[in-house]
Amino acid sequence: MSVTGIDIERVTAWLDRNVDQISGPYRFELITGGRSNLTYRVTDAADTTFVLRRPPTGNVLASAHDMVREHTIISAVGQTDVPVPQTMGVCTDDDVNGAPFYVMSYVDGVVLDSADKAAPMSVENRRLAGEHLIDVMADLHAVDVDAVGLGNLAKRDGYVERQVRRWTTQWEKSKTRELPAIDEVGRRLAADLPTQRGVSIAHGDFRFGNCLVDIDSGRVQAVLDWELCTLGDPLADVGYLGVYWSDPGEDQARPNDPTGIEGFPTYADLLERYATRTGRDLSNIGYYVAFSSWRLAVISEGVYARFLHGAMGDQEIDDETMGNFKIGTERLAAEALDALSA
């Protein structure tokens, strides 16, 4: 048996030597749906289940897939009340599996990445899930970065300026065509940088699609996918959530988000709850929504480019999905431009 992205013999030997309370042989199952780092559900000889994460196979931008960094962040956040899986070990020796990887505990829950996933939830639990999601974000932004050992994760000031510069560069590296809207939004964002007030852990991709939720209680069980995490302006996470969020009764903003159906709070409700919990001024949140939509457009283009170049492991993709990524980049760029012009 072979599994793309896993050298079974060498990974088995490493796990047996370096991780307590598990033992081979192991079964590796690629969890479908990931568009970036490859995530595997692993089961050992005693049916203990855990998770292994590694970068995509092929030629990719290494900085976006730093396994040691992601492992460090999750381990640090795990000291707080923010729910994350428990880290179990990290391998930095490329000879084992061709790239670094780490392992963490398996957490039960549902990734609410569509309205269908949320359909079995009661209306009340949808409301609770939305409220808990923003509460978890507020808790993350309240973490003392020095106390958990993340004070040197990144520069603390000038977050949006750094991000605009970074994603402008990323666009130049990953773009498959010219999109004037991307360039215009980047210029306008850079010309009107907000004053950063405070520093926090900024997840960078905080939404239901990157969380495991107990649909019977409406509680977030774990926040996942920390590869874009850094230190910076907490309002970037708040604005990013606004790119995905649809108020009940509205057309679905994103097909990989559950909001828009009955029960979930409105985005305005979330902003009010966050502001009450944190005391932060959200009067300029529109800038952060535009920034987040633009950044997401650049990320979408990067995923599209990697699929074009065959760098996404054995994840098959059809022409329609490829087209959706291409169009999605264009749509997000246009939405960012609209948000800046509003």
C-alpha positions in Angstrom: 0.0 0.0 0.0 1.2 3.5 -0.8 -0.1 6.9 0.4 0.9 10.0 -1.5 3.1 12.3 0.6 3.9 9.6 3.2 6.9 7.3 3.3 5.1 4.7 5.4 8.2 2.8 6.5 10.3 5.8 7.6 7.4 7.7 9.1 6.3 4.6 11.0 9.8 4.2 12.4 9.9 7.9 13.4 6.5 7.8 15.1 7.5 4.7 17.1 10.7 6.3 18.3 9.4 9.8 19.0 5.8 9.8 20.1 4.6 8.2 23.3 1.6 6.0 23.7 1.2 5.0 20.1 2.6 2.1 18.1 2.6 0.8 14.5 1.6 -0.4 12.1 -0.3 2.8 11.1 -3.0 3.5 8.6 -2.8 6.8 6.8 -5.8 8.5 5.3 -5.6 11.8 3.4 -8.4 14.0 4.7 -10.0 15.4 1.6 -10.9 19.1 1.1 -7.5 20.6 2.1 -6.2 23.0 -0.5 -2.8 23.8 1.2 -0.9 21.7 3.7 -1.8 18.0 3.4 -3.6 16.6 6.5 -3.9 12.9 7.3 -5.9 10.9 9.7 -3.6 8.3 11.2 -4.7 5.2 13.2 -2.3 3.0 15.1 -2.3 -0.7 16.0 -4.6 0.0 19.0 -7.0 2.1 16.9 -5.8 5.3 18.5 -6.4 8.1 16.0 -4.3 11.2 15.6 -3.5 13.7 12.8 -0.4 14.3 10.7 0.3 17.5 8.8 2.9 18.1 6.1 3.4 20.6 3.2 2.0 20.0 -0.2 4.1 17.8 -2.5 5.9 19.5 -5.4 7.4 22.9 -5.7 5.7 25.4 -3.4 6.5 28.6 -1.5 8.2 27.2 1.6 7.4 30.1 3.8 3.7 29.4 3.6 4.1 25.8 4.8 6.5 25.9 7.7 5.5 22.9 9.8 7.8 23.7 12.7 6.3 27.2 13.0 2.8 25.9 12.9 3.6 23.3 15.5 5.1 26.0 17.8 2.0 28.2 17.5 -0.4 25.4 18.3 1.7 24.3 21.2 1.7 27.8 22.6 -2.0 28.5 22.0 -2.6 25.1 23.7 -1.6 26.7 27.0 -4.6 29.0 26.9 -8.4 28.7 26.9 -8.5 28.8 23.1 -9.4 25.3 21.9 -6.8 23.6 19.8 -5.6 20.0 19.2 -2.8 18.8 21.5 0.6 18.6 19.7 2.4 15.3 20.0 5.6 15.8 18.1 7.4 17.4 15.2 9.9 16.0 12.7 12.4 18.4 11.1 14.5 15.7 9.3 13.6 15.8 5.6 15.2 12.4 5.2 12.2 10.9 7.0 9.4 12.0 4.7 10.9 14.5 2.2 9.6 17.5 4.2 9.0 18.4 7.9 5.8 17.2 9.5 4.1 17.2 12.8 1.4 15.2 14.6 -1.4 16.2 16.9 -4.4 14.8 18.7 -7.6 14.0 16.8 -10.5 16.2 17.8 -14.1 15.1 17.2 -16.3 17.7 15.6 -17.8 18.9 12.3 -16.1 21.4 10.0 -19.0 23.7 9.1 -17.8 24.4 5.5 -21.2 24.5 3.9 -24.8 25.2 4.7 -25.6 21.5 4.4 -23.2 20.8 7.3 -25.1 23.2 9.5 -28.5 22.0 8.4 -28.8 19.3 11.1 -28.2 21.8 13.8 -31.0 23.4 15.8 -31.6 27.1 15.2 -30.6 27.7 18.7 -27.3 25.8 18.3 -26.5 27.8 15.2 -26.8 31.0 17.2 -24.7 29.6 19.9 -22.0 28.4 17.4 -21.8 31.9 15.9 -21.5 33.5 19.3 -18.9 31.0 20.5 -16.9 31.5 17.3 -16.5 35.2 17.9 -15.9 34.6 21.6 -13.0 32.2 20.8 -11.6 34.9 18.5 -11.8 37.5 21.3 -10.1 35.0 23.6 -7.3 34.4 21.1 -6.8 38.2 20.7 -6.6 38.5 24.5 -3.7 36.1 24.8 -0.5 37.6 26.2 2.0 36.7 23.4 5.0 36.9 25.7 3.5 34.7 28.4 2.9 31.9 25.9 6.3 32.2 24.3 5.3 33.8 21.0 6.7 37.2 21.5 9.3 36.7 18.8 6.9 35.1 16.3 6.9 38.2 14.1 7.3 42.0 14.2 4.6 43.5 16.4 3.9 46.8 14.6 3.0 47.7 11.1 1.0 44.5 10.6 -1.3 45.7 7.7 1.6 47.4 6.0 3.7 44.2 6.2 0.7 42.1 5.0 0.0 44.4 2.1 3.7 44.2 1.1 3.8 40.4 1.5 0.7 39.7 -0.5 1.6 42.1 -3.2 4.9 40.1 -3.6 3.0 36.8 -3.3 0.7 38.0 -6.2 3.7 38.6 -8.4 5.1 35.1 -7.6 1.8 33.2 -8.0 -0.3 35.1 -10.6 -1.3 33.3 -13.8 -2.7 36.4 -15.5 -3.0 40.2 -15.0 -5.9 41.4 -12.8 -5.8 45.2 -12.6 -8.3 45.2 -9.6 -5.7 43.4 -7.5 -3.1 46.0 -8.3 -5.4 48.9 -7.7 -6.7 47.5 -4.3 -3.1 46.9 -3.2 -2.1 50.5 -4.1 -5.2 51.9 -2.3 -4.7 49.8 0.8 -1.0 50.9 1.0 -2.0 54.5 0.7 -4.5 54.5 3.6 -2.9 52.3 6.2 -4.9 52.3 9.5 -3.2 53.0 12.9 -2.6 49.7 14.6 -3.9 49.7 18.2 -2.3 46.9 20.2 -0.9 43.5 19.1 -2.4 40.1 19.3 -2.1 36.6 17.8 -3.7 37.0 14.4 -4.9 33.6 13.1 -5.1 34.8 9.5 -7.8 32.4 8.4 -10.3 32.4 11.2 -13.8 31.1 10.1 -16.1 28.1 10.6 -14.3 26.2 7.8 -11.2 26.1 10.0 -12.9 25.0 13.2 -14.3 21.8 14.5 -17.8 22.3 16.0 -19.9 20.1 18.3 -23.2 20.5 16.4 -25.1 19.1 19.4 -23.9 21.9 21.7 -22.9 24.7 19.3 -19.4 24.9 20.8 -16.2 25.2 18.9 -14.0 22.2 19.9 -10.8 23.2 18.1 -9.4 25.9 15.9 -7.3 24.5 13.0 -5.1 25.6 10.1 -2.6 28.0 11.8 -0.2 28.3 8.8 -1.1 32.0 8.2 -0.9 32.9 11.8 1.4 35.8 12.9 1.4 38.7 15.3 -0.4 41.8 14.4 -3.6 43.8 14.3 -6.5 41.8 15.7 -9.0 43.6 13.5 -7.7 41.8 10.5 -9.2 38.6 11.8 -12.5 40.4 12.4 -12.6 41.8 8.9 -11.7 38.5 7.4 -14.7 36.8 9.1 -16.8 39.5 7.4 -15.7 38.3 4.0 -17.2 34.9 4.6 -20.2 35.8 6.8 -23.7 36.0 5.3 -26.6 37.3 7.4 -29.6 35.0 7.6 -31.7 35.2 4.4 -28.9 36.7 2.4 -27.4 34.9 -0.6 -24.5 32.7 0.4 -21.3 34.8 0.3 -19.0 31.7 0.1 -20.0 28.1 -0.8 -17.6 26.9 1.9 -19.3 28.7 4.7 -22.5 27.7 6.6 -23.9 31.2 7.4 -26.9 32.7 5.7 -29.3 30.1 7.0 -31.7 30.7 9.8 -30.3 30.9 13.3 -26.8 32.3 12.8 -26.2 35.8 14.1 -25.7 38.7 11.8 -22.2 40.1 11.1 -23.3 43.2 12.9 -24.3 41.1 16.0 -20.8 39.6 15.9 -19.1 43.0 15.7 -21.2 44.2 18.7 -20.3 41.1 20.7 -16.6 41.4 19.9 -16.5 45.1 20.7 -18.3 44.5 24.0 -15.9 41.8 25.0 -12.7 43.5 23.8 -13.4 47.2 24.0 -11.9 47.7 20.5 -13.1 50.4 18.2 -14.6 48.8 15.0 -15.6 52.0 13.2 -13.0 51.3 10.4 -13.9 47.6 10.0 -14.7 48.2 6.3 -11.1 48.7 5.5 -10.2 45.4 7.1 -13.0 43.6 5.2 -11.6 45.0 1.9 -8.0 44.1 2.9 -9.1 40.6 3.8 -11.0 40.1 0.6 -8.0 41.3 -1.4 -5.6 39.0 0.5 -8.0 36.1 0.0 -8.0 36.8 -3.7 -4.2 36.4 -3.8 -4.4 33.2 -1.8 -7.0 31.8 -4.1 -4.8 32.6 -7.1 -1.9 30.8 -5.4 -4.1 27.7 -4.9 -5.2 27.9 -8.5 -1.6 28.2 -9.6 -0.5 25.2 -7.6 -3.2 23.0 -9.0 -2.1 24.1 -12.5 1.4 23.0 -11.7 0.4 19.7 -10.1 1.7 20.6 -6.6 -1.3 19.5 -4.5 -0.6 15.8 -3.9 -3.1 13.3 -5.1 -6.1 15.7 -4.7 -7.9 15.4 -8.0 -9.6 18.5 -9.3 -12.1 18.8 -12.2 -12.3 21.6 -14.7 -15.3 23.2 -13.0 -13.5 23.5 -9.7 -10.5 24.9 -11.4 -12.7 27.4 -13.1 -14.3 28.3 -9.7 -10.9 29.1 -8.3 -10.0 31.3 -11.2 -13.3 33.1 -11.1 -13.2 33.3 -7.3 -10.0 35.3 -7.4 -11.6 37.8 -9.8 -14.8 38.0 -7.7 -12.9 38.6 -4.5 -10.7 41.3 -6.1 -13.9 43.0 -7.3 -15.5 42.8 -3.8 -12.4 44.3 -2.2 -12.5 47.1 -4.7 -16.2 47.7 -4.0 -15.6 47.6 -0.2 -12.9 50.3 -0.5 -15.3 52.4 -2.7 -18.3 52.1 -0.4 
